[in-house]
């Protein structure tokens, strides 16, 4: 059993980024066997908030890997205080109980202590306490700076401070400042007793409470607490990116004192020689102010011309010398007059391109190679000398770096006072502590992790004593002798980080990376979303950085083999577009896959070159992918790569999606009937298959048949004949496989015979049309070789099929009670039977009610004629058509309107009818006054009263209506007489908030502050055509940001087997724009008006009639209301009760003492 204790739990949470304070560190133990049942001990300390929060902390440990899982949704929390506190007392940790305190409080006490009376001493003493009076005076005499009462010791107790007024249940008795120690002790006992009673009453003590969380049922249970439907979801850690610098980790020997590498040194040296030669030429033409006391080489004009052509912005000194040589001399190489020379010099002095700060030499001296190395050494070795002062770094002959104190200060080495000089890289010093150093040695591979281990250990308390020696030279002596070099230097200088590589002693240093250092040239790459998880972060990533796993396990725990496939074509799905544009978040698959875009591919196996197609959970916009053998299949010879990326799954997916839309609209079918592989969607609608199961059946139906080379090539065609007539004309080998209607069938057979039949039918002028079937003769016995592999493949994923209901009218079976029991289920056998046998659609469809409403759920409507001819009084409704994306939305909404038009609809609330209505198609005129708003818009220009958005929602807030930002759509309200209300309502793509905002304007229909709300509406009429046309006309202009460019090598784009980055972005942008335009997801300012007299609310494309408004009273909260009076009380009035009450209490006490 996996087990973690308190220290390990919060160390693990800290690694994940959750830093809990001491009050919230309540988990004492977490245990599990299989990460399905989590057991734990939670410490109760009197605070229910920290107690419940600690139990929710256990969600982090519900996965067997390090992922930050946090609760994002809780459906129900049930708490039984009786059960809870009963078990709190039962599981209480051992400590002093209240009984012990009570016994110590009353032992041998003989003093009368009260507040408000006289002090009487007698031989047999008794204690009487009035807690109200006592604590009232305690609070009155409390010191401002006093500690909490629970932590006071007896000498500083509040009782000692109140000792001047120790009372006896009556009037105040002023006593001397001196109070004997025994009295203070007894008073403190009383006080401790009261505190103990408080703790007992509210269970303010420690108790170890067990709890249990079941991952499968998502239920968290403890004594007296049940939390149901607890949804935990992984969230990414957002690290602070402030001051982050990209750098590389390189080895540098300790004696390496050059700040630039050989190539940079060569460039700088050559540049200096050119500048020297040009300075000498200036000297020769007569410039007396320039000094040439250095050796130089003669430079040819070709070299100078090459520097001019290069025009490097860092060659500032060269440009200055070149300008002087070309502009201060004439054609005869003589100096011009001083006026012209001064003009040239002034141009040099004022020109930004002649700023010597940008010169190559000054850029080189800022090179961080040496400076970063120096800083790392200083910080790593705790060099504790007096001050830091680097005065000179010898870069190369003639080049000096200035002081770098300012640069050093940027590296945050504030805790150390350092004096570093170049004569010696690291100064020897005595250890500041007497603790022996701990040395770690390594001499194996470079991935042993010793560097990271020591760096981490040195961050822990006492970690400054850790040092390491990493010998990377496998051929060198492995024995370490601190009396010989280089080990003696290590010991003498007390060096922390020591690496021996290439026979040199050094260490690894962080060197800042140049611009675009994260870009590499690669022939293996994939497309993924960056940290922003939107279109702006879309970029290519190096695929070589991923380590592929050839052997792995699937979700069922079965071992699978993955093969590398070079991708030639991949499909862009709607899901990819929504993810890339940031419209939907990534799902739980991000736990297993960092890239979730790109799920389909077509390409070639690297090992065999075979053409294959398949699906993965992501990362298919790539040059290659590692796919499991069961996720891809062979591509048929007559298919192209582009054809292969589109599988049958899309048809089933659309059918399932349309059914879910109907289900969400509360449309429940009385029966279900399918055609051919449409019966897979029937199984889903019947509840026999889940979405996953339906897609599995669809996939293997296509994959197995397409990869079966034993199936003879064939054709399918639709024929305008009855079944009996078609059978007579079919040659041998051709069969009637679909009986669609009384005069429509589908025939299937080998290619040769099918072509002969098609020719014969055309000659007889009989309607015939060849169908696209990928040269496979479906629904015939020619597919018998695919039966066994298809059955086995489906059974692997659906081992326990469900029974088909009576609602599902099967078109594969002529009888409802087949002999084969497996055919009664939505089983692999049933779907194979469907594939091999004819479709008896007409035979089953004509038995349906003649007045049936038939709703066709398919990507393309083809059964309209068949339905209306077979069922005379029926109504056929189709939802969408292929190749009609621009009109499918109108078609879909019109189809829904037809459904509702068939009968009136009603809306129920608590079994009461609150809305009845009828939806009409927009073929007729919907609005009674379509131009009313246009006529009223002119009156809005001159009104007496006007409110803007800020004032509107401030006024509504005063009335008790607090709207969130999404519902604050009213931009302006105007009126002259409160009979006609005009306004501007902002559309943001949501019709609910748009209509709600117009109803908000009802609050301003009276000239006084009264909350008026609509309580009844007779009619609401909406014309979507008019509404969306007005939205386009009133659309607000938005600034469009230019598309971010993706930096990718031209070679990569040319070698890419699929779309380039620019083209991919163009497609995504196009989908994004279409989505915005199609659903009007933009801002538009829409005018409206309300006529209080006729109670009509009108806007573009919208009319609301019979709006009845009623004022509603505000009901202020009456909880905790107290009736009190307002009286004058003098400051010297110390009486806690009146004289009358005092007399009554004294009489009562006298009776009590008798």
N, C-alpha and C positions, 0 to 999 in steps of 0.2 A: 504494500500500500504506500502510495506517495504521500509524504507528510511534510508540512512546513510549520515551523513555529514562529512566534511573534517576530523575532529578529529577522528571520529569513523572509517572512511575508512582506514586511515593509521595506526591506532591502530590494526585493523583487519589484515592488510597486514603484520604488524610487528609480530603478533602472528604466521602467516604462514611462517615467515622467510624472508620476503622481507623488507629490510630497505632502504627506499628512502630518499635521502637528500632533503633539502628545495627547491632546484630548480626543482626537479622532483615531488614534491607534488602539482600537479596541479588540481587534482580532488576535486571539491567543494561539489558535491552531487551525490548520486547514488540512483535510485528509481526503483522499480519493483512491479508487482502484482503477477506474476506466474513464474518468473525466465525464461520466454521465450522471453520477451521483456525487455531490460534493458535501462533505461533512465538516463541521467546524465548531469551535468554541468561541463565543463572543462575550467579552467582559462587560457587564452592566455596571455603570457608575452613577446612576441616578439621572442621566440625561438620555431621553428617548431619541433625540435627534442623532447624537453620535452613535447610539446603539443600532438604529435602523441603517444609518449610513455605513457602518462597519459590515453589516450583513450584505449590503449591496456591493461592497468592495470585493467580496468573494467571487463576483462575476468574472473578474480578471483571470481566475484560475480555472475557468470552465473549458479551456482549450489546452491541448498538450504542447503548445508552442508559445513563444513569447510574443503575444499580440495584445494590444490594449483594448480589451473588451469592456464596454461600459453599458449600463442599462439605458435604453432610449425610450422604452414604452412600458407602462404598467397598467393593466386593466383594472385590477381590484386589489385593495389592501383591507384586510379584516383584522380588527384588534379586539380582543376580549380582555379588559383590564383585570377582571377577577382572576382568570386563569393566569394571566401574565404575572401579576404581583404575587400570587400564591406560589408560583415557581421561582420567582426572584428570591423570596424568603427561603424557599426550600434549598436553593443552590447558593445560598449566601456563603461567602468566604469567611473563615474563622476570624473573629475580632471581638472586641468588648461589646457585650450586649447591653440593651437598655435596662434589664433587670439588675445587672451589676451596678449600673449608675444610680438607679433608684435606691438600692440598698445602702450605698455609700452616702447618699444624699440625706437620708433620714436617721442615720446612726448617731445617737447621743447628741442631738441638737436641742438646745434649750434657750432659744432667743426669739423674741417676737420682732419680726422685721416686716414692715408694711410701708406703704406710701399714702399719706393723707390722714394720719391719726397720731396719737400719743404713743410714747415708748414706755412700756411697763416692764419692770423686772420682778420676777418671782422665782421661788425655789424650783418649782416644776415648770420649766419653760416649754412653750409651744410655738410652732411656726405657723403663721397665717400669711398667705400670699395672694395679692390681687394682681394677676399677670398683666391685665390691661393697664392699670395705673403704673405698675412697675416699668413696663417697657415704654410707656408714654414718656416717663421722666428720663429713662435711659436715652431715648432718642433726642429729647429736649436738651440734655446736657452732654451730648456727644461731641468729642473733639473732631475738628475737620480733618486732621492728618492721621486720625486713629486707624489702626489696622482692623481688618474684619474680626468680628467677635470670636469666630472659631479659632483664630490663631493667637489670641491674646494670652499672655501669661498672667498670673495672679497679681503681680505688682503693678501692671499697667491696665488692669481690668477696668471696664466701664463702671463697675460697682465702686471702685476706689474713688473715681471722680465724682460719683453721685453720693458719696458718703456724707456730704453736707446736708443731704435731704433724705435720710432714711426714715420712712414714714410707717405709720401704724394703723392704716385703715381709716383715718379720719383727717383732721386738719394737718397742715404742714407743721412739722416739729423741727425747728432749726437746732442742729446739734453741733458740737464742736468739730473742728477740722480733723481732730484726732479720732480715728476709728481703730479699735484694737484688731489685731491680726486674726483672732478667732472669728470675729464678725465678718471680715472680708472673705475668709475661707468658706464660711457657711454660705455667704451670698454667691460666691463663685460656684459652689456646688449646685445651688438652685439654678443658676444660669446654665451650667453644663447639662443639668437635667432637662431643661427646656429645649436646649439645642438637640439633645439626644432624642427627645420626643418628636421634634421636627424631622430628624433624619429617619426615624422609624416610620413616621406617617407617610413620608414621600419616598421611602426606600432609597435614601441617599447613602448607599454603601456598595461594596463590591460583591458581584455575584457572577459566576461562570455559567453562561447560558448556552446550551447546545442548539444547533440549527442544522437544517438539511436543505439542499437545493437539487432538484431533479431537472436535468437539462432537457430531457425529452418532453416532459409535461410543462416545463417552464414554470415550476412552482417552488417558491421559497417558503419554508415552514420552520417556525420556532414555537416555543411555549407561548400560547396566547396570540400569535401573529401568523397570518397567512397572506402571502403575496402571490397573486396568480397572473399568468400570461406575462411573465417578465422577459422582455425581449432585450437581448444583449447584442451589440453591434460593434465591429472593430472601427476605431477611429485612428487616423494618422497622427503621428506626433508632429507638431509644428515647432521646429526648433527656431531659436532666435537667430536670424540671419544677419544681425547687425555686426559690422566690422569683420565679416568673414572674408578671408583672403584665400584664393586658390594657390596652392603651392605644391611643390614636388619634394620628395624625400630622397636625398642623394648622399652618397658617401664622399667625404672630403678628408684627406690626410691632415694631420695637425700642422705639418710644415707647409701646407699650401697657403701662401700669403698673397697670391695674385687674385685680384678681384674680377678679372675678366679672363675668358678662355682664349685659346690660341688664335682662333679665327677673328674674334673681336680685336685682339691685340694687333694682328696683322693689318686689319682695316684701319685702325686708328693710326698705326705707324705710317702707313702709306699716305693717309690724309694729312698727317703732320708734315711729311716730306714735301707734299704738293704745296701746302701753305708756306713752308719755309722758302721754297723756290720762288713763289709769287712775291713774298715779302722782299726777297733779294732784288727782284726785277723792279719793284717800286723804289727801292733804294737807288737803283741805277738810273732811274729817270729823273732823280733830283730831289726826292723827299728826304730832307735832312733830319726830320724828327724821328725817323724810324731807325732802330738799332739792329744790326745784323752781326752779332758776335757769336754766331753759331755756324757749324758746318752744314752745308746743304748740297743737294744734288741738282743738276740741271734737268728740268722736266720739259719734255717735248710738248709742242703745241697740240699734238693729237691727244695726249693725256688730259690737258686742260679742256679741250673741246669735249672730251668724253664726260668730264665732270659737269660741264655746262649742260650737256644733253640729259644727263641723269637728273639734274635739278633736285637733289635730295634736300628736303627741308632742314635736315640737321647740319648741312654744310654751310653754316652761317659765315664763318671766317673766310671761307673760299669766296662766297658771294661778295663780301666786302672788298677783298683784294681784287677780285675780277672787275667790280664796278670802278674802282680807282684806276686800274690799268686801262680800261676801255673809255672812260669819260673825262679823265683829267689830262690826257695827252691828245695832241692833234694827229693828223695823218703822218706827219714826219717824226712822230714819237717824241715831240717836245712838249714840255709842260705848258698848259693853258694859263691864262692870267689868274691871279689870286682870287678874283671875284667868282669865276666859274668853279675854281677848285673848292672854295668855301661853300658854294651851293651844293656841290656833290657831297661834301662832308656833312652838311646839314641834313641832306636827304638820308644819308646813312644813319645819322644820329636819331632821326625822328621815325624812320621806317620800322614797322614791326617785324618785317622779314629779316632785319639786320640785328635782332636782339641776340647777343652772344650767350644768353642763358639757354638758348635752344641749340647751341652748337654741340656737335658730336662729342667733343671732349668733356663738356660739362654734363652731358647725358651719361657718359661713361663713368664719371666720378660718382654718380648717384646709383651705380649698379649695386644691387643688394646682395650679390654673391658673398662679399666679405662681411658686410654690415650685418646681414641676417645670421651668418655663421657666428660672428662675434656675440651677437645678442643671445643666440642659443647656448653658447658656451657659458656666458655670464649667468644666465638663468638656470642652466642645468647643473652647474657645479657649485652654486652658492658662493661665488667669489666675494668675500666680505672684506674689502679694503675700503679706503676712505672716500674717494671721489672718482667719477668716470670722466675721462678726458682723452679722446683719441685725436691726436693732432696731425697725424700723417699716415697715410697708407700708400705704400709704394706700388702703384699700378703698373707702371713701366717707366723707362727712362724719360725724364722730362715731363711727366704727368703727375700732379699731386692732387690729392683730394683734400678739401677743406675740412674744418672741424665738423664732426657729425653728432655733436651732443644733442641737437634738436631731433635728429632722426632717431637716436637711441631712446629718447624720452617717449617716443610713440609706441614702444614695445612693452610698456607696462612692467618695468623692472623696479617698481617703487620700493619694495621691501628691502632692497639690497643697496648698500653703498659700495660702489665699485671704482677702483682705479686701474684702468687697463692701458698698457702701453705695448707698442708693437714689437719691442725688443724680445718679448717673450709672450707666447700666446696665452698661457695659463700660469699665473704666479703660484708658486708653492705656498702653502699655508698650513697652520696647525688646525686640527679639528676643533671646532667650538664646543663639542660635547665629549664626554668621556666614554660614551657608548661605543663598543666595538662595531666596526663596519661589517655588513653582511655582503659577501661577494657571490654573484651568480655567474656560472661559467657555461658556455655553449660552444660547440665546435662542429655542429652537424649542419643540416640544410638551412637555407636562408628563411624558411618558413617556420622556424621553431618558436617564434613569438617572444623571444627574450627581451627585445627592445620595448615592445608594448607592455609586457608584463612589469618590467621595472618602472617604466613611466607611470603606470597605474599605481604600483605599490608606493611610489614616492609621494603620491597625493594623499596617502593615508597618514594618520598620526604616527610619528616615529619613522616615516618612510625615508627621511633624509639620510638614513644610515645604509641604504641599499645602493650597491654599485654592481656593474656587470662588465664582463669581458666576453666578447663574441669573436671567436676565431673563425673567419670565413675561408681561410686557406687550408684546404683539406690536406695538402702535401706538407704543411709546416709542422713543426714540433707542437704537440698538443699539451705537453707538460708545462705547467705554469710555474716559473721561478721568479719571485719578486726581487731577486738579487741580480738578475740579468735584464738587459734591455730587450724589448721595450717595456717590460713589466716594471722595472725599477722606476722608469719615468712616470708610469701610472701611479705607483705608490707614493713617489716623492711629491707629485703635484696633486695628489688626492683627486684624480679624475673619476667622474661618475660613469659616463658613457664611453665605452672603449670598444672599437671594432678594428680587428686586424684583417686587412684585405690587400692582396697584392704585395705583401711584405711591408705595408705601411700601417702605422697606427693612426687612427682617426675616429670619426664618428659620423652618424647620419645627420644631415642638416636640412631644415625646411627652406627651400628656395622658392620665391614667388614666381608663379607661372606667367608667361606672357599672354597677351590677348589672344583669344580663340585657341587656347592651349587644349581645351576639351574637345576640339574638332580633330578627327583623324580621317585619313583616307582609308576606305575599307570597301571591299567587294561583298561583305556580309553585313546587312543592316536591316532594321525594322522600324516601322512607324509607330509612335506612341505619343500619348499626351504627357506634357510636362507637369511641373508642380502646380500650375494654375488650373489644370484639368479642364481646359477649354480650348477653343480654336487657336488662341494666341500661343499656347504652349505646345502645339503640334510640331514635332520635329523628328528627324531620323536619329536612331541610336545604333551604336556598334554592336552587332550580333555576336561578335567574337568574345565580348566581355561576359557572356553567359556560358555557363558550363552545362552542356546538355547531359541528360540522364538517359542512357540507353535502356536500362532496366528500372522499372518503377511499378507502382501499384495503382489500380483504379479505385473508385469510390466503394466498390464492393469488396476491396481487399484482395482482388485477384492480381497476380503478377502479370505484367504486360511488357512487351518489347516495343521500343520506339525506333523508327527508321528515319533517316534524313531525307527530305524531299525538297528539291529545288522548285520554287514556286514560279510559275509562268503567268498565272492569272488569278485574280482574287476579286470577290464581289463586295460592293459597298452597300450595306444594309441600312435600313431606317434607324435601327438601334445604334449603329456606328455614328450616324449623323447626329442623333440626339445626344450621345455621349460626347462627341467632339465639340459640339456647340455649348456644352455645359447645361443643357436643358434637363437632363436627368443625371443622378449620381450613379457611380458604379455600384453594382450589387455585391452580395457576399462573396462572389467569386474572386474579389480582389485579395482575399485571404490566401488563395493558392496561385493567382496569376497577376503579375504586376501590369500587364497590358491586356485590356479587355476589348479592344477594337479589332475587327477582322476575324471572322469566324469560319469562312469558307475559302477553299483554295483548290487549285488545279496545277499539276506539275509533273515532274518525273522523279522516280526513285533514284538516288545517287548510286546505289549499288548495282542496279540492273538496267536503269534507263527506262523502265516501264512507265507509261503514262497513267497517272492516278488522280483521283479527286476525293475530297473529304471535308471534314469539319473539325475544328478545334475550338477550345474555349477562348482563344484570342491569339494575338501576335501573328496574324496571317498576312498583314500588309508588310511582307518581308521578302528577302531573297530566298530564304529557306526556312523550313520548320521541321521539328522532330515530332512525328505523329505516331500514335499507337496503331498497330496493324488492324484493329477492329474499327478504326475511325476513317479509313479510306478504302476505296475500291478502284478497280481498273476502269479506265475511260474507254467506252466503245470506239471502234475504229472510225466510225463515221461522225463522231463528235469532235468539235474543236475544243480548245482549252476554255474559251469563253462560254461555250455551251455547258461544259462540265461544272462550272462554278454555280450554275443554277439548278437546283434539285427540285423534286416534287414537293419538298417540305413546305415551300412557300404557299402552295395551294391549300394544304391542310391548315397551315398557320392562319391564313386569311379566313377560312371557314370557322375555325375555332374563335377567332377574334370577333367575327360578326355575331356568333352565337352568344358570346359574353356581353356584347352590346345589348342584344335583345333581352338577355337575362337581367342586365342592370336596369333596363326600362320596365322591368316586371312583366315581360311578355313570356308566358309559359305555354309551350306548344302542347296540343292534345295528342299529337302523333309525330313520328320522325320517319322519314324515308330517304334513302340515299341511292345514288347511281354510281356503279363501278367503285372506284376507290374513294368516292364520297362517303361510303359507309364507314370509313375510319372516323370522319367527323361525326357521323351518327352515333358511333360508340362513345365518343366524348360527350355528346349531348345527352346520351342515355345514362351517363355516369359510370360506364364500364371502363373507360380509359382516362387517365390523367393527361395533362398536356404533354408531359414527358413521354408517356406510353404511346400517345397518338403520333408524336413525331418519330419515335423509334419504329413503329409499324410502317409509317410512310417511307422512312429512309430505307429500310431493308426491302420494302416492296420494289423500290426503284433500283437500289444498289445491287441486289441479287440478280434481278432479271437483266440489268444492263451488263453485268459482268459474266453472264452465263453464255459461253460460246457455243453450247450445244443447241441453243434455240435457233431454228432456221429463220432466216430473214423473211419478214413478211410485211404485209400492208393491212390497213384498216380503212373502211370507207362507209359513209352514211348513204343509204339508198331510200328513195321515196316509194317504197312498196310495202305491202303487208308481209308478215312473216311467212305465210304459206306461199305467196307469190315469189318472194325472194328465194325460198328454198328450191323452187322449181328451176330457177335460172342459175343457181350456184354450181360451178363445176366441182369435180372431186377435189377434196382438200380444202374447200372454202366453206365456212360455216356462218350461220346467223348467230351472232354472239350477243347482241343487245336488241331486245324488242322494246323500242322506245314509245311507239304509238301505233294506232290502227293502220297507219300507212307510212311508218318510218321505222327502219331497222338499221343496224350496223353489222357489216360483214367483215370477216377476218380470215386471212389465209396466207399461203406462200406468195412471194412477189410475182412469179410468172403467172400463176392462175388468177391472182387478183387483177393484174393488168389486163388479162383477157376478159374478165368479167366487166371491168370498168369500160373497156372498149365496146363490149356488146351492149351494155346499158345505154351508153351514149348514142349508139346507132339506133336504139329503140326509143330515143328521146325520153328516157327515164332519168329523173333527177339522181345524180350521183356526185359525191364530193369526197376526195381522199382526205383522211385525217392524219395529223402528225402523231406518229406512235413510235418514232425512233426505230422503224423497221422491225418492230416486235409485234407479233400477232396475239394481242392480249385476249383473255377470256376464252382461250382454246387449249386443247390438250397438247399443243406444241410446247407449252411452258412446263410440262410435267417434270423436267429435269431441275427446275428451280424450286420445286415443292419442298424437298427435304432440307436443303440449306436455309431456305426462308423460314421454315418451321423451327428449325434449331436456333436460328439467330433470334427470332422473336421470343421463343420460350426462355432464352437466357435472361431476357430483361423483364418478361411478364410470365413468371412461373405459375402464378395463381390467378387465372382470368376470372372475371365476374360474369354472372348470369345476365343474359339480355332480357329486358323487360318487354311486356306486351305493347308498350308504346312504340317500340322500334319495329317498323314493318320491313322485314328483310326482303330484298330483291334478289338475293342469291339463292334462296330456298323456296321451293314451291309449296312446301308444307310447314306449318308452324311447329310441328313435332317430329323433327328428323330422327332417323334411326341412330345416327352417330351422336352420342351424348355431348361430345366436344363442340358440336355445331350449335348447341344451345347457349354457348358462352361466347363472349367476345375474345376468342382464343386465337392462337396462331393457326390452328386448323381451320377456323372459320375464314380468316383473311386469305389463307392459301386457297380454300375452296372458292372464295370470291374471285380470285385471280384466274383460276383454271376453268371456270364454268360460265355459261351465258348469264347475262343480266336480264331478269324477268321484270323489268320496270313497269311495262304497260299492264301486265297481268295483275300486278299488285296495286297499281295506282288507280285503275278504274273501279276498284272496290271502295275507294274513299268516298265520304259524303259529297253529294253533287254541289252543295253550297259551301264547300270548304274554302277557307282563306289560306292560300299556299304562299309561304314566304321562302323565296329561294336564297339560300346563303351560299354564295359561290363568288369567285373572283370575276365571273362573267355570266350574264344571264342568257340561257339557251333554251329554257323549258317553257317560255311564255305561251307559244302556240300549242304545244302539247298539252299543257294544263287546261287552257280554255276550251280546246276541242274535246278533251276527254271528260272533263267535269263541266257541264253546261253552265251552271249557275255559280261557278267558283270565281274567286278573285285571286289573280296572280300578282305578287309584288316582288320586284327585283330591286336590289340595293345598289349595286355598282356594276360597271362595265370596264373591261380592259381597254387600254389605250385611250381612256377618257378621264385622266386625272384632273383636268381643268374643270370638268363638269360633274365629277363624282360626288362632291360635297352637296351640290344642289339636288342631285338625284337621290342621294341618301336621305336628306332631310325631307324631300318630297315623299319618299316612300314611307317614312315614319308618319308624315301627315296623313297619308292614305290609311294607314293602320288605325290612327285615332279617329279619322273621319268616318270610319265604318260604324262608330258608336260614340256616344258622349263619354267623356272621362269625368271622374270625380276624385277629389283629394280628401282623405279621411284623417282626422286628428282625434285620437282617443275614441275611435269608433263613431265619431260624429262627422257628418258631411260638412266641410267648410268651403270647398270650391267645386263647382261643376262647370263644364265647358265643352267646347268643340273646336278641334283644330281643322282648318281648311287649307287646301293647297293654294299656292299663290297664283293659280291660273286666273282667278277672278279678282276683283278689286276688294282688298281687305279693309283699307282705311276709309272712313266716312268723310274725313276732311283732310286729304293729303297735303293741301296747300295752306292749311291754317297757320302753321308755324312761320311760313315765309311772310304771310301778311302781318304777323305780330312782331317780327324781328325789327321792323322800322321803329316801333314804339319803344324799343329798349334803349334807344339812343338818348332819350330825355326822360328821366325819372327822378322823383323827388328823394326817395330813400334808396340807399344802396349799401350792401355789405359785401366785403371780400371774404376769401376763404378763412383767414385768421379770425375775423370777427364772427363769422357764421358758427364755427365750431367752438369758439369761446362762449357764444350765447347758448348753444345747445348743451355745452358742459354745465352752465349755470342751471339749466332746466333739468339736469340729471341724466343727459344722454352723452355717454363717453364713447366716441367712435375711434377705432384704430386707424392707422395711416391708409390702409387699403380701402376703407369705406369713406374717407374724407375726399369725396369727388366733387363736391359743389365748389365752384370757383367764384361765383357771384350770384347774389340775389338782389332784385330791384322791384320796386313797386311805387305807385302814386297814391293809391287809395285802399290798399290791402284787399281789393276785389280781384285784381289781376296781378299775379305774381310772375315775374320774368326771371330767368336765370341762365347761367352757363354751367353745364355739367361736363366734367372731363371723363372721356372714355379711355380705358386702359386695357381693353381686351377682355373684360369680364362683365357679362351682362347682368349678373346678380348685383354687383356693387353699383353699376350704372343705374339700374332701376331703383335700387334702395336709396341712392342719393337724391333722385327726383322726389321720392316720397318723403325724404327728410325736409324738403322745402315746405311741407304742410305746417311745420311749426311756426312759420312766419306769416300765417294767414290772418292773424289778429294783431291789432296795434298795441297790445300789452303782452307782458311776459306770462304766457300760459302754455303748458305743454299740450299741443294739439297733435293727435296721432290718427292715422287712418284706421278705422275699425271695420269698414266694409267697402268692397270694390265690386261693382256689378259686371264690368266687362274690361278685359285687356285685349287689345288687338295689336298685332305686330306683323309688319311686312318686312321680312329680311332684305328683300331687294332694295327697298327705299332706304332702310337703315344703313346698309353697308355702302350704298352709293353716297349717302351723306357723310359717312365716316371718311371716305376717301377725299371728299371735297373739303372737309374741315380738319384734315390731318395736320398736326403740328410738324414743322420742319425740324428735323434732328440732325445734328452734325455727325457725320460718319467718320470714324477713325480709319486711317489707312491701314491696310492689311500688313501685319508684321511679316517681314521676310525671313525665310528659313535659310540658313547658311548651309548649303550642301555642295560638295565638289561637283563640278560639271561632269567629271568622269563617272561619278555615281549615278547622276541623272541619265546619262547616255546608256549606261550599262544596266539600268533598272529594267526588269522584265515587265513592269507594270507602270502605273501613272507616276509622273514626277511629282515632287512636293507642290510646285505651283499649281499643277493641274488638279491635284487632290484638294488643295485649298479652294480652288475655283469651284469645284463640284460641291464642296461643303458650304461655301458661301452662297452658291445658287440655291441649295436646299434650304438654307437658313432664310434667305430672302423670300422664297416661295412660301415657307411656313408662316412668316410674318404677314405677308400679303393675303394669304388664304384665310387666316383666322383673325385678321385685323389686330394683330398684337402690337399696336402702337398707340400713341396719344392723339386724341382729337377733342376739340372743344365743341360741344353740341348744345345748341340753344333749346330751351323749352319754356312753356308757360302753363300756368294753372288759372282757370277761371273759377273763382269761388262761387259764383252765382249758379252756373250750370254744372259745377262740380266735375270739370273735365280737365285732365292733364294731357298735354299734347307735346310731342317732340317728333323729330324726323323718323318716320317709320314706326311710330308708337302712339297709341291712343289708350288712355285709361279713363273710363267713364263711370259715373255713379260713385265717386269717391266721397264717403261720409266721414267727417272728422268729429272727434269728441275729445274734450279736455280730460285728462286723467290726473288725479291728485298724486302728489309725491308722498310717499310713505317713509318718513324718516325712521331710522332704526330706534326701537324703544328698549333694546336690551341695556341693562345696567343703568337705567335712568333712576335718579335719586331726587326726591323732593327736598329742598332745603330753603333756608331763609337767609337773608343778608343783614347781619347785625353788627353794631359797633362794639368792639371789645377793647378795654383799656390794656395797655402793655403791662401794668402792675397787677392785673387780675390773674392770680395764680390758682383760683379755685377750680378744681376739676368738676365739681358738681355744685348745684345751687344750695342755699341755706335750707330750703324746705327738704330737698333730697338728703342733705346732711343729717337733719333731725330724724328723718325716717330711717336712715341707715343706722344711726346710733341706737335708736329704739330697737331696731331689729337685732343689732349685735348684742344688746343687753339681754334680750329674750334668749338669744342663742347661747350666751354664756351661762344662763341659768340651767 
